[in-house]
């Protein structure tokens, strides 16, 4: 038995390991080849060699997908860890110097980030890596997994998403909701509600609302919370950007449930008052997503670290610490 294992190991080269990792990630010969720069016939030939070396089918076809066998599934993490260690060993052979970096990093997320995060991040990156560039795309651009796979984006900043298993992510912060209204909102003024207080449920449901919606839907987390208690609100306006929501609220008699960090920022430049919701609303966790093939790439690790540092410096984490949607 030892002799067979030794023969199998001698027959296994690094390219076969890379092919196995790509197939486990992509579940497709074509997509695996695109990921590692091999033709479809070359991937198929490598798979046949792997089957011979490991004495297992490894993948069986189901429709257009390649479904891994239990043996292949058991190899997923060991293979991924081994490749990470190899990459780390080669990366350590040369030092990464951000001052010499010439690269454009593409981020994607809501306009929340383009306004609150990107200006500070741009200043930080310019000081450390003067030849690097930043580009920011709107969340409506499309599916995060596909965009990461096609290298159209480096990082996505989003709420929890259903992504493929080759997408890595880390939590950034929690984003509790606050209610914004115009400072001169007549109904709120007549009710004698001061900023920082909860808006009574009856008034909350009676007044028209503005919803930030990138797909045009007219309901969100607030509506889900209201349904749980048998109530509903009147969404009169749906807009794709938080800044447009803030402008509409500041110039009308609307209410809007927005991330607390954005509410505080918008109220500094617009005539807005901030209130508490009248009921608990689920607090979303904002995460940073990237392709796992970039896990140990020095420039990519560096930009992720800059994002994490700026999020911390802006107080996004602290402003959400201990927050609840409503008492």
NORVENUR-V169780 format. One record per residue. N is the residue number from 0. SS is DSSP state (helix for helix, strand for strand, loop for the rest). BURIAL is + if it has 16 or more other ideal C-beta (glycine too) atoms within 10 Angstrom, else -. D_CENTER is the distance of its C-alpha to the mean C-alpha in Angstrom with 1 decimal. Layout:
[[N,SS,BURIAL,D_CENTER] [N,SS,BURIAL,D_CENTER]]
This chain:
[[0,loop,-,46.7] [1,helix,-,45.9] [2,helix,-,47.3] [3,helix,-,45.0] [4,helix,-,41.9] [5,helix,-,43.1] [6,helix,-,43.7] [7,helix,-,40.2] [8,helix,-,38.7] [9,helix,-,40.9] [10,loop,-,39.8] [11,loop,-,36.1] [12,loop,-,34.7] [13,helix,-,31.3] [14,helix,-,30.7] [15,helix,+,31.1] [16,helix,+,28.6] [17,helix,+,26.0] [18,helix,+,26.9] [19,helix,+,26.6] [20,helix,+,23.1] [21,helix,+,22.0] [22,helix,+,23.8] [23,helix,+,22.2] [24,helix,+,18.7] [25,helix,+,19.6] [26,loop,+,22.5] [27,loop,+,24.2] [28,helix,+,26.9] [29,helix,-,26.0] [30,helix,+,22.3] [31,helix,+,23.1] [32,helix,+,25.7] [33,helix,+,23.4] [34,helix,+,20.9] [35,helix,+,23.9] [36,loop,-,26.2] [37,loop,+,28.9] [38,loop,-,30.8] [39,helix,-,30.7] [40,helix,-,34.3] [41,helix,-,33.4] [42,helix,+,30.6] [43,helix,+,33.0] [44,helix,-,35.7] [45,helix,+,33.5] [46,helix,+,32.5] [47,helix,-,36.3] [48,helix,+,37.0] [49,helix,+,34.4] [50,helix,-,35.9] [51,helix,-,39.3] [52,helix,+,38.3] [53,helix,+,36.6] [54,loop,-,38.9] [55,loop,+,36.2] [56,loop,-,34.9] [57,loop,+,31.3] [58,strand,+,29.9] [59,strand,-,31.5] [60,strand,-,30.8] [61,strand,-,29.7] [62,loop,-,29.6] [63,loop,-,27.4] [64,strand,-,25.5] [65,strand,+,26.7] [66,strand,-,26.6] [67,strand,+,27.0] [68,loop,-,30.0] [69,helix,-,30.0] [70,helix,-,31.2] [71,helix,+,28.3] [72,helix,-,25.8] [73,helix,-,27.6] [74,helix,+,27.1] [75,helix,-,23.2] [76,helix,-,22.5] [77,helix,-,25.8] [78,helix,+,25.3] [79,helix,+,21.7] [80,helix,-,23.0] [81,helix,-,26.1] [82,helix,+,24.3] [83,helix,-,22.1] [84,helix,-,25.4] [85,helix,-,27.1] [86,helix,-,24.5] [87,helix,-,24.6] [88,helix,-,28.4] [89,helix,-,28.5] [90,helix,-,26.0] [91,loop,-,28.2] [92,loop,-,31.1] [93,loop,-,30.2] [94,loop,-,28.7] [95,loop,-,25.7] [96,loop,-,26.7] [97,helix,+,24.1] [98,helix,-,27.1] [99,helix,-,27.9] [100,loop,+,24.4] [101,loop,-,24.5] [102,loop,-,21.1] [103,strand,-,18.7] [104,strand,+,15.0] [105,strand,+,12.8] [106,strand,+,9.7] [107,strand,+,8.1] [108,strand,+,7.5] [109,loop,+,10.3] [110,helix,+,13.6] [111,helix,+,13.2] [112,helix,+,11.6] [113,helix,+,14.2] [114,helix,+,16.9] [115,helix,+,16.1] [116,loop,+,14.3] [117,helix,+,15.3] [118,helix,-,19.1] [119,helix,-,19.2] [120,helix,+,16.9] [121,helix,-,19.2] [122,helix,-,22.3] [123,helix,-,21.2] [124,helix,+,20.4] [125,helix,-,23.6] [126,helix,-,25.6] [127,helix,-,24.5] [128,loop,+,23.9] [129,loop,-,26.0] [130,loop,-,25.7] [131,loop,+,21.9] [132,strand,-,20.2] [133,strand,+,17.0] [134,strand,-,15.8] [135,strand,+,13.2] [136,strand,+,12.6] [137,strand,-,12.2] [138,helix,+,9.7] [139,helix,-,12.8] [140,helix,+,13.0] [141,loop,-,12.3] [142,loop,-,10.8] [143,helix,+,7.7] [144,helix,+,9.8] [145,helix,-,12.8] [146,helix,+,11.6] [147,helix,+,10.6] [148,helix,+,13.9] [149,loop,-,15.9] [150,loop,-,14.8] [151,loop,-,14.2] [152,loop,+,11.1] [153,loop,+,10.6] [154,strand,+,7.1] [155,strand,+,4.2] [156,strand,+,3.7] [157,strand,+,3.5] [158,strand,-,6.1] [159,loop,-,6.8] [160,loop,-,7.1] [161,loop,-,10.1] [162,loop,+,9.5] [163,loop,-,12.5] [164,loop,-,13.8] [165,loop,+,13.5] [166,strand,+,9.7] [167,strand,+,9.3] [168,strand,+,7.1] [169,strand,-,8.5] [170,strand,-,8.7] [171,strand,+,9.2] [172,strand,+,11.4] [173,strand,+,12.8] [174,strand,+,13.5] [175,loop,+,16.9] [176,strand,+,18.7] [177,strand,+,21.7] [178,strand,+,24.2] [179,strand,+,25.3] [180,strand,+,28.7] [181,strand,+,31.1] [182,loop,-,33.4] [183,loop,-,36.3] [184,loop,+,35.2] [185,helix,-,38.6] [186,helix,-,37.8] [187,helix,+,36.0] [188,helix,-,38.8] [189,helix,-,41.5] [190,loop,-,39.9] [191,loop,-,40.1] [192,loop,+,36.5] [193,loop,-,35.5] [194,loop,-,32.1] [195,loop,-,30.2] [196,loop,-,31.9] [197,strand,-,30.6] [198,loop,+,31.4] [199,loop,-,33.8] [200,helix,-,32.5] [201,helix,-,35.3] [202,helix,-,34.6] [203,helix,+,30.8] [204,helix,+,31.5] [205,helix,-,34.2] [206,loop,+,32.6] [207,strand,-,30.5] [208,strand,+,26.7] [209,strand,+,24.1] [210,strand,+,20.8] [211,strand,+,17.6] [212,loop,+,16.9] [213,loop,-,15.2] [214,loop,-,17.1] [215,loop,-,20.3] [216,loop,-,20.4] [217,loop,-,22.7] [218,loop,-,21.3] [219,loop,+,18.4] [220,helix,+,18.0] [221,helix,+,21.2] [222,helix,+,23.2] [223,helix,-,22.2] [224,helix,+,23.5] [225,helix,+,26.6] [226,helix,-,27.3] [227,helix,-,27.6] [228,loop,-,30.5] [229,loop,-,32.0] [230,loop,-,31.2] [231,loop,-,29.5] [232,loop,+,28.9] [233,strand,-,29.6] [234,strand,+,26.7] [235,strand,+,28.6] [236,strand,+,26.0] [237,strand,+,22.5] [238,strand,+,20.9] [239,loop,+,17.6] [240,loop,+,17.2] [241,helix,+,17.4] [242,helix,+,20.1] [243,helix,-,22.2] [244,helix,+,21.9] [245,helix,+,23.3] [246,helix,+,26.0] [247,helix,+,27.1] [248,helix,+,27.4] [249,helix,+,29.3] [250,loop,-,31.7] [251,loop,-,32.3] [252,loop,-,32.9] [253,loop,+,29.5] [254,strand,+,27.2] [255,strand,+,23.4] [256,strand,+,20.9] [257,strand,+,18.2] [258,strand,+,16.0] [259,helix,+,18.7] [260,helix,+,17.4] [261,helix,+,17.7] [262,helix,+,21.0] [263,helix,+,22.5] [264,helix,+,21.6] [265,helix,+,22.9] [266,loop,+,26.0] [267,loop,-,27.1] [268,loop,-,27.9] [269,loop,+,28.4] [270,loop,-,31.1] [271,strand,+,28.8] [272,strand,+,29.5] [273,strand,+,27.0] [274,strand,+,27.8] [275,strand,+,26.7] [276,loop,+,25.8] [277,loop,+,28.9] [278,loop,+,27.0] [279,loop,-,24.1] [280,loop,+,20.8] [281,loop,-,17.9] [282,loop,+,15.7] [283,strand,+,11.9] [284,strand,-,9.8] [285,strand,+,6.9] [286,strand,+,4.7] [287,strand,+,4.2] [288,strand,+,4.2] [289,strand,+,7.7] [290,strand,+,10.9] [291,helix,+,13.1] [292,helix,+,16.0] [293,helix,+,14.8] [294,loop,+,14.8] [295,loop,+,18.2] [296,loop,+,18.6] [297,helix,+,20.0] [298,helix,+,18.7] [299,helix,+,15.1] [300,helix,-,15.5] [301,helix,+,17.2] [302,helix,+,14.6] [303,helix,+,12.0] [304,helix,-,14.9] [305,helix,+,15.6] [306,helix,+,12.3] [307,helix,-,12.8] [308,helix,-,16.4] [309,helix,+,16.1] [310,helix,+,13.9] [311,helix,-,16.7] [312,helix,-,19.4] [313,loop,+,18.4] [314,loop,-,18.9] [315,helix,+,15.6] [316,helix,+,16.0] [317,helix,-,19.8] [318,helix,+,19.7] [319,helix,+,18.0] [320,loop,-,20.1] [321,loop,-,22.7] [322,loop,-,21.6] [323,loop,-,22.4] [324,loop,+,21.9] [325,loop,-,25.7] [326,loop,-,28.8]]
